[in-house]
Amino acid sequence: MTGDPGSGPTDRSLSPVRQAAFRLLALRDRSSGELAARLAARFPEEQVMRVVHGLEADGYLDDARLARHLADRLAVEKGFGPARVKAELRRRKLPLEPAAEVLAEQAAPDTLQAAARQAARRYLRTPPASVDDRLLRRMSGYLARRGFPDGSIRDIVTTVRQGRLWDEV
């Protein structure tokens, strides 16, 4: 009989774990690994894994969808380069395979150069009155932390030195 206090481990004993999982998912999308790690700090591992697998089966957790969405969002909205996007996916315990198409598109030379140009514009905000080595070093560091490869950074530094960053491409 469900609902009896002595009926053993049922959905009732998983209910607090499931409720906690929904509270965490209400804040933001999480990977299965992230959710399990957060829940394991408060609940027994067996219950946590049962709830996580149940949420995956019910469609509440989808690591592949989240990886694709996050890769696209980080590239477009945050202006991250391919290396930074991969690092963020790993940090969030997401597989790289589902995001491979987004990462490949982002790594295409034209797309990569346009993204690096946009990130440099975001960093500089307005055309600088003068371009000195200190400014170029700082901008290079900013682009490197954003995950852009050295070749793209060198091209942007050359473009800034020549005063062509704000020219339409």
N, C-alpha and C positions, 0 to 999 in steps of 0.2 A: 504494500500500500504506500503510495507516494505521499509524502508530507508527514509521515509518522516520525517522531524524533529518533527512534531507534532503527530506522530502515536501512542504515548503512550509507556508503558513499553514493550519492545520486547527483542529479543535476543541482540539487539543493546545496550540496557541499561545494560545488563549483561556482555557485552563484556569486559569491563575493569576488572571486577571481575574475569571472566574466564581467562583472560590473566595473571592477578596477580597470580591466582591459578597455572597455568602452569609454571610460573616463579619459584614459590616456589617448585613445584614438580620436576623441572629440577635440582634443587640443591641436593635433596635427597628425598627418599620415605617418605611420611608423612601419619599419620592416618587421618581419617575423622575429628576427634576431634581437632587434632593439626592444620590441615589446616583451619578449621572453625574459630578457635581461632585467628589465624594469620590474616585471612582476615577480621574478625569482627572488628579489630582495625582500619580498613581503609574504610570499606564499610557497608551499611545497612544490618542488620541481615537477613532480608527476601531474599535479593539478594544472600547473602553468602550461605544460606541454599539451595536455588534453584540450585546454581552452584555446591555445594558439592554433592547434590543428583544426579544431572546430570552427574557429573564425576564418581560417583559410578555406575550409570546405564550404562555408556559408558565403564566401566572397568578400568578407570584410577586410581581409588581408590578401594582398596580391603583390608580391615582391617584384615581379616582372613589370607590372603596370607602374608601380611606384618608381622603379629604376628609370624607365623611359621618361616618365613625367619629370622627375627630378633632374635628370641629365638635360632635358630641354629647357627647363626653367632656369637652371644655374647658368647655362650657356647664354640664353637670350636675356633674361631679366637681370642677372647678376654680372654678366659679362665675363664669366670665367672661361679660361682656356681648357683644352682637353685634359691636361695633367691634373688641374685642380678639380675638374668634374670627376675624374676617376678616383681621386683621393677622397672626395666627399662621399661617393658611392661606397667605397670601402669602409669609410668611417661609420656609415649608417648600416653596415653589414648587408649591403645589397649586391646581387650578382651583376657583373659587368656585361654579360652576354645579351640580356634584353635591351640594354642601352647602346649596343654596338652600332646600330644604324645611326642613331643620333650622334654618337662620338665620331663615326666615320664622316658624316656630313660636316660636322664641326671641324674636323681635321683637314678638310679639303682646302687647298691653298688659298683660293679666293675668299672663302668663308672665314678662314683663320685670319687672313690679313685684314678683312673688314672688321672682324671682332676686335683684333688688336688695335686697330685705328680708333674704333669707338671707345675702347677702354682708355687709350691714351688721351682722347678728347675729354673723357669723363675726369681723368686725373688732372689735366691742365685747366679745364673749365673754359678758359679764354686763350686766344693766341698770346704767348708770352712776349713781353716787350723785348727781352733779350734771352738768348739761349746760351747757357753756360754748362760746363761739365757737371756741376753739382745738380742742376735740374735734370740733366739727362740720366745721371746715375740714379737719382731718386725715382724717376719715371720708369727706368729699366727695372729697378727693384719691385716697383708696384706691379708691373706687367709680369715679372717672374713669379711673384706671389699669387697672381691671378691664374697662373698655370700656362702661360704662353711659352712656346719654345724659343730658344735663343735666336734662331734665324728670323723669326717674326719680330722679335724685340730689336734686333740690329736694323731691320728694314724700317721700323717705326722711328728709331733714333735718327737714321739718315733722313727720313722724311721731315722730322721736326727740325733738324739742323738746316735743311734746305727751305724751311718755312712753308712746306706744302701740306701740312697735316689737315688744315681746314679747307683745302681745295676739294672740290667735288670729284669723286672717283667714278 
